[in-house]
Amino acid sequence: MEIDLTPRLANKVYGGDGGYYSAWSPSELPMLREGDIGAAKLSLQKDGFALPSYSDSARVAYVLQGNGVVGIVLPEKEEKVLPVKKGDAIALPFGVITWWYNKEDTEFVVLFLGDTKTAHKRGEFTDFYLNGSNGIFTGFSTEFVGRAWDLEESVVKTLVGNQTGKGIVKLGGATLPVPKKEHRDGMTLNCEEAPLDVDIKGGGRVVVLNTKNLPLVGEVGLGADLVRLDGSAMCSPGFSCDSALQVTYIVRGSGRVQVVGVDGKRVLETTIKAGNLFIVPRFFVVSKIADPEGLEWFSIITTPNPIFTHLAGSIGAWKALSPQVLEASFNVDSETEKLFRSKRTSDAIFFPPPPK
């Protein structure tokens, strides 16, 4: 059965004055369910506060826009309060409780991508809020809450009933903990400021998120990368050779993408733009060409230390094959094989646009 790989935009799930939560639906993007992947976005307006919650999935969070504050409580650990900004990637293992706050005028937007193999619904995150109208506190009877926290019934009713918001609220005059820069250590990596793993003049740049620069991703079981492709440049055709899925969110710009699958069939050929999410199945080959304004994307790969095979350039798989094998495979003479081999002699995975 063929699966629709068409890139999709997120749909708003809930929200209010403080902001909103949106997600990609497996019914519109079937590869989410097939690949056990969840994808969502949190958007907070000024003084927007996402109430404390935990998820049924391990995730990687990536700050798409603005500056904000996140509170993180790892199992049986003390709360860490981090200042976060555009470009920050944060690994969120199972059992982590988080809250998010925006005190700035600029909208604060965070992308969540993760593995839903153990989730209640395949291809979707389920969040469990600690309080609010849909919170765990609300579900227990006043007797159970009173016994658990040794509180009088009147206090319990106040705790359960005062917060009428659901998931996201707008704070008015509340004072939250001051974020500490030292709490960022080991918890987050800014992909826009980190050392480049690939830097091709006129082509593009890559920062890879793995267990070396952010060990916590090992607990999440995911790797990630931020790729910035220059105007009209191309990303070499390639595939994940360790059976991983590649989930790609377009951060900025636009361009074209082609994906080739089983039996050499082109299964996707389309234009991609900011806000789109698409998934490349295991072992399928993908290539992208940026429009003149460039193209930037953030991807997760369903292994903490991914390995890719590229087909073009001097490091490409075809160049590794002997001349005789290429001649026989393509059914061409030695001159054609030499011409093929003589092109793309650098070890680049990004190719600048051809000269005009």
N, C-alpha and C positions, 0 to 999 in steps of 0.2 A: 504493500500500500504506500502510495506517495504521500509525503508530509509537506505541508505548506511552510516554506521558509521565509515568506514575505516579512520584511521588517515592520514592526508595529510601534505605535505610541502607547504610553501608559493611560489608563482610565482612572478618573477620580473615584475613590472608594468612600471617603468621608472627610469631613472638615468643617471649619467655621471661621470665626474672626481671627483665631490664632494661626491658622494655616490649614493644610490639607495633606492627606495621604493618598497616593495613587499607586496602582499596580498593573502589571501585565497579566492578562488572563490566559490560561491554557486553552480556553475555547477559541481564542483568536490567534494564539501562537502555540500550536500543538507541540512543538519541540520542547516547551517547558515541561510538559507532562512526560514526554518520551525520555527526556534527559534528566528528569528529577531536579529541575532548576527553578528557583524562585527569583523574582525581580520586582522591585518596588522603589518608590521615591517618597521622601518626606520633605515638604516645603513649609517653612515657618516664616510668618510675617514678624514684624517688630513686636517683641514681648510674647511671641508664640512659645508655648511650652508643651513638649510631648511628654505626657505623664510616664512615670517609671513602668517598664514592661520587660518581659523576656519573650524570646521567640522559640518556636519548635525546630528551628534550623540554625546551623552554623552559617555565618555570613561575613562578607567583606563589605564595609561601608566606604563610600568615596564621596568627598565633598565636591559637588559640582559648582557651587556658587556661594559667595558670602563668607562671613565669619560667624562662629557660634561657640557654644559650650556643650560638652557632652559629659555626663556622669556615668561612670562604668563601675559595676560591682562584679568582680569575678567570684565564683563560688568560694565561700568561706574566706573572703578577702575584704579589706577595707575599701571604701569608695575612693575612686580616683576621679578628679574633675579636670578635664583637659580643655584648653583653648584649641579650637580647630579652625581651619581656614581652607579656602579653595585649593584643591590638589592633594589634600590629606587622605590617605587610605588607612582604615582602621580594621583590624581583624577582630571579629566577635564570635568566640567559640560558643558551644552549647552552654546553657545555664547562666549566661551573662545577663545582668539587669542593666538597662540603660535608660537615661532620660536625656532630652535634648532641649536647648534653649537658644533663642535668638534675641539679643538685646540691641542689635543694630537696625538702622533704617532699611538696609538692603536685604532682600529676601535671602534666606538661608536654605539651600537645597542639598539634600543628601541622597545618594543612590545606594540601594542595597541589592547585592547579588549573592546567591547562596545555594547550598545543596539541600534538597528537600527529600532525600531518600528516607529519612525517619520522620518526616512531617505528617501531620494529620491528613493533609490533602496534597497529592503529588503535583508539583509545579506551582505551589502557593505557600506563602508564609502565613502562619497563624500566630498572632501576637497575644500574649496574656498580660493584661494591664493589672497592676497591683491595686489601683484605686480608680475612682471615677464611676460613672453610671454603669459601665460594663466591666468594672474591676472585680478582682477576686474578693476583696473586702465585702462588696455588695452581695456576693453570692452566699456567704455564710450567715447564719442566724445571729441575732444579737447575743444569744446565749453562748454560742461557740466562740464568737469574737471576745466576749467578756471573759470567758474562762481562759482563752489562749493568752490574752494580754493582761489579765487581772485588772479589768476596768469595770466601773459602774455602768449600768445600762444607759444612763443619760449621756455619758461620754461616748459610748459606742454609737449611739444614734447620731451624734454630732459627726463623728469620724466617717460613718457610712453615708450620711445624707448631705453633708455640706458641699461636697464636690459633685456637681451635677453634670459637668462636662464629660465628653466621651473621647478618650484618646489624646486629643489636642485641645488646649485651652489658651486663652489670652490672659496673661497675668496683669494685675493692676496694683503695683506698689509692693509686690512680694520681693524679698531679698533672697537670692540663691547663693550658694557657695562661690567663692572667688576661684577661678581656674588657676592651676599651677603649671607653669611650663615644664617643671621637672617630671610631672606626671605623664608627659608625652613619651618619655623614654621607654622604649620597648613596647609601646602601645600603638604608635602610629608612625607613618612615613609619608613625607610630602613628596609626591611623585613629580611635581614640577620643579623641585629644588634638589632632588637626589642626584647622585652621579649617574651619567648616562651609560647604559649598557651598549647602545648603538648610537652612532652619530655620523650621518652621511651628509656631507655638504650638498645642499640643493635637493636632497632626498627626504630625509626624515630622522627622527630621534625616538629612542625607546628607553623606558625605565621599566625593569622587571621587578615585581614584588614577589619575594620568595623567602625561604627559611633563613637565608643568609642576612638579609637586611631587615627582616621583620619576623623573628622566630615564631611569633604567635600564629602565623598563618599555617604552621604545621599542625596546630590543634584544630584549625578550621578545615584543613584538608583541601585548600584551594590555593592556586597561584593567581597572579594578576599582572597586567602590564598597562602602561599608558603609552600610546603611540601617537606621535605628531608628524603627519605627512605634509611636506611642503606643497605649495600650489602646483598642480598638474603632475606631481610625482606619482610613482607607482610603487606598490608594495609587492614584492616577488610572490608568485604562486607558491603556496606551501601548505603543509598539513601537520597536525599533531601526531607524532609517531608513537605516542604512548597511550593511545586509545582515549585521550581526553576530549571532552567537548569544549568548544570555545564560544563563550557568550559575550557579545560585543554591544556596547552602548555608544552611540555617536554623541560625543560631547560638544563638538563645534564643527562648523563647516558642512561641506557636502561632497559627494563624489559618486563613483560608480563601483559596483561590486559584482563579481561573478563567482559562482561556486559550482564545481564539477564533482559529480559523485560516481556511483557504480556504473560500469559499462561506458565510461566517458560521457555520461549525459550531463549537460549543463542544467542544473536544477534551480539555479537562481541567477537572474541578471536584472539588476534594477538600480535605481538611484537611491542613495542613502543620505539622510540629513540629520541635523541635530535633534535629539530626542528619540531617534529610532533605536530599537533593540532587535537584534537578530542572532540566531544560533547556528553555528556550523557543526553538522553531525561528525561523529568520529571518522577519521581518516579521509573525509572529504577535503578537496583542495580549494583554497580561497585566495582571491587576489583583489586588490582595490586600487583605483586610480582617483586621486583627488581632483576636485574642481579647482579653478584658478585661485580661490581664496584659501585653499588648504583643507585638511581633514584631520580631525583629532578624535581618538576613541579610547575608551577604557574597557578592558576585557578581563573576565575571570576565566581560568582554565581549571578543569576539575581534577587537578593534581597540584600539590604544593610546589613541585619543582618540574615544570613542564619541559618537554624536549620537542623541538620543531625540526622538520625537514623541509628545506627550501629547494625548489626545482630549478631556479635560474641563478646566474652568477657563478663565480668560481667555486663556491661552496655548495652549489646545487648538485642534487643527486645525479642528474644526467652527466655532468662533467666528470663525476667519479667513475663512470662506466668507461671501459676501454673503447678505443675507436672502432674496432672490429664489431663489437656488440652494438654500438650505435648505428653503424652502417647497416647491419643486418636488421636491426629493430625498425629503423626508419625506411629500409629498402632504398638507400641512396648510395651514391658513389663516394669515394674518399674525399673529393674536393668539397662536396656539400657538407660532409661531416666536419672537415677542417674549418669551413666557414662558420658552421654552427658552434664549434668549440672555441673559435677565436673571439666570439662576441662575449660581452659581459665577463671580462677577465678579472674584475675586482671581486672581493669577498662581500660586496654590499648586498643587503636584502631590500634596499630602497633604490629606485632608479629615477634620477632627475628627468624632467621632460626633454624630449629631443630638441636640439637647436633649431631655431626657425631659419 
